[in-house]
Every structure is written in structure tokens, then in C-alpha cells.
Amino acid sequence: MGVSDKTMHFAAYLVLMLLLWLSVSFEKKADWKKIRPWLLMGIVAVYGLFDEVSQYFIEGRSADLYDLLGNFLGAAIAMILVTIMAGRHTAMIPFVICPMFLPGLVRSKLIAQSSIIETAVYAAAFAIITIAWAQYLSSVHKLNLKQLKHIPAFFAGLAGTIAIVKIYAVFTNKPMGKTAILSAFAAIILTLIIWSLAREKRTTV
């Protein structure tokens, strides 16, 4: 994928730890006076250790202490974040991190470049991101996306995400062509329209 495996270990365990915490304590910050944060950290630490040590016994793979440290550091940063911020806020972090890996998936040839699959993956990813941010902003910050004055700022934020992914792709020599960018923009616009109509329908019913 053209990304350091240490970076991938860090990002993967950061997201894993966040998702694990959100699955059991979505609305709460971590309270280190209770057993839950320690228990979840222990589970992820054991999993990370097993994940790395098991590679010693697999042909063509090897255990790496620095990969293990990346696992632990990612999980630790995630727990620091959920100690500072409540669930709904930290829930958005994976939606910031994960789009950065899309160009890497294409570079790794897991997704064929300039293919229908690449177009579909970018469209699906940014449709999910649009729904997540729309739901987050409307529920937490009471942003009314039916008001036209809020739409440009919301769209600009999502367009900024595409721009950041494109800049990252350029500077790390990863592919992100016009088709991928256009499919992402189209997905944002279409998803926002459908989401707004569905939300309005629920409100009137």
C-alpha cells in the first residue's frame, strides 16, 4: 500500500480500540477508576501480542517488536481520546482516518485502478462518510441541514476531505484519478439529498 507497516499497525489498533470502546460505552468517557477501560485495554493488548507473536510461526512472516509497539501505541492513543472526549465525538475519528487508505488499496492492486470497482468503493466510502457526518452534526450540534445556509459549509467540509486524500495521494505517489474524485463528489451530493429527504419524511410522519 506504500505505507509504513508501523503506521498501518498504529492506525489499525487506534481504530480497533475506538470501535471496541464505542461498542460498550458509546456515550461515556473512560473512567479509569472503574475496571472497564483497564479490561478493554487488556483485551486489545493480549490480542495485539497474539497477532504479532503468531507471525513467528507462519512461513514468510516474522514477529516484529516495533509492530507490537505500534499496536500498543495506537490503542493507548485511542484510550486517551476517549478519556478526553465522549463517544459521539470520538466515533467520528475513524471516518477521518480511513479515507486516507483508499489510494493505498488501489496502489496495492487490491482494487484495480480506473475500474468500476474503484469507482464503487470511493462512492460507497464517501456515501458512508456523508451519512456519518450528517447524523453527527444534526444530533450533536443540532445542525439543520434543511436550512440552505448550512449546506455549503457541510459540503465544503466533505470536499475538503476529498482534497486532503488527493493531496496525500500525490505526495505519497498513490493513485487517485478524476473518476475516483468525481464518484466521491457524486456520492456526497446524492447521499446528502437522500438523507435530507428521508429525515424530512420521518419528521413529518
N, C-alpha and C positions, 0 to 999 in steps of 0.2 A: 504493500500500500504506500510505500515511500514515506512511512512514518516510523520513527524510532520505536522499537518494541517496548522500551521503557515508558514512553509516552502513552502507548496503547494500553499497557498494564495499568498505568495510573488512571487514565480516563475510564477504562472498563470498571475498575473497582470503585472509583468515585461514583459512577452511575449506579453500579450494583448496590453499594451501601445506601445511597439515597433512596433507591426503589424499595429496598428492604425496610428501611425506616418508615417510609411513606405508607407501606403496606400495613403497618401495625400502629402507627402513630401519626396519621395524616395531618391532624390539626395541632399537634403539640410540638414544642421544643424539647430537646433532650434534657432530661433532668438526671444529672449524674449521681444524685443522692439515691436514685432508685436503681433496680437491677437491670431494667430493660436495655438501656444503652450499652452497659457492660456485656450483657448476654449477646446482643446483636453484633457488637464488635468482636466478641469471642468467636461467634459462628463464622463471620467473614474471615477472621484471621486463620482459623483452622482450615476453612475452605481454600484460602489463598495458599497456605502452606502445602496442603494436599495437591492443589493444582500444579504447584511448581515441583515438588519432590517426585510426583508420579511421572514427570517427564524424564527423570533419570533412567526409568525402566522401559522407555519407549525408544525404539531404534530410530536414529536420525534426530532425536531431540535431546536436550540436556537441561538439567536444573541450573538456574542462574540466581545467585543471591541478590543481584540488583533488580531482577524482575520481581522477586519476592518483596524487596523494599518498595518497589513501585506499587505493588498490590496494597501493602500496609499503608503507604503514604496516601494513596487515593482514598482508601476507606477512612483514614484519620481526618483528612480534609473534609470529607462528606459529613462526618460527625461534628466537626467544628461548625460547619454551615448550619446544620440542624440544631445546634446549640444556640446559635445566634438568631436564626430565623425560624418562623413557624412553617408548617407543612406546605401550605398553598404556595408560598414564595419559593421554597426550595424545590418544589415539584417542577418548576419551570427550567431549572438548571440543565436537565438532560436535553431539553428542546433547544438549548443554546449550544451544547457541546456536540450532539450527534450529527447535525448537518455538516460539520467540518469533515466528517469521514466519508461523505458521499463521493467526492472526487477520488479519494483513495481506493474506494471499492471499484471504481472504473479503471483506475491505473493498475490494480491488481488483477484485472481481467475476470473478476467475479461477476462483473456486469460488462457486457460488450459496449464499447464506445459507439455513440451515434446510432444506437439500436432502439427499437420500440421499448425494450425492457428498461433501458436507461431513462427514456422519457417517462415511462410509467413510474419508475422508482422516485425520480425527482418530483413528479406530480403528486404521488401519494405522500411522500415525506413532507412536502410543504402544505398539503391539504391538512395533514395531522397537526403540523405546527400552527397553522392558522386557527384551527378549532381550539387548540390548547390555549393559545394566547387570547383569543376572543372570549373564551369561557373564563379565563383567569381575570382579565381586565374588567369584564362585566360583573363578575361575582365578588371580587376582592376590592376593586377600585371603583365599582359602580359606574363604569364607563358605558354610556348608552350609545351603541353603535348604530342605532336608528337615526341618531342626530348626525346630519351630514358633516358638521364641523369636526366630528371625531374621526370620520373615515380617513381623511388624508393623513393624519398623524399615525393612525394604526397601519395603514398601507405602507407609509414611509418606513415604519419600523421593520416590517416584514421585508420590504425591498432592501433595507439596509442589511438584513441577514443574508440575503442572496448576494449582495455586493461583498460582504465580508468573506463568504465562502468562495466567491470568484477571485478575490484578491489573494486569499490563502492558496487557492489552486495555482494561480500564476506564479507566486513567489516560491512555491514548493514543486513546481513543474508537474502539476497534475492536470488531467483533462477536465474541462467544464465548458462545453461548446454552447453555441447560440441556442440549439434545440433544448438543452437542459435548462438554460436560463428562461427561455420562453415558456416551457412547460411548468416551471416553478411559478412564474408570474401568473399564468393562466389558472393554475390550481388555486392560488391565493384569491384571485378575483372570484372565480366560480364558487369556491368554498365559502367565502365571505357572504356572497349573495344567498346561497342555500341556507347557511347558518342563520342569517338575519331573518329570512322568510320563515324558517322553522321555529325560531324563537318568537317571532311575532304571532305565529299561528297558535303556539302554546299559550301565549299571553291572552289572546282573545277567547280561547276555549276555556 
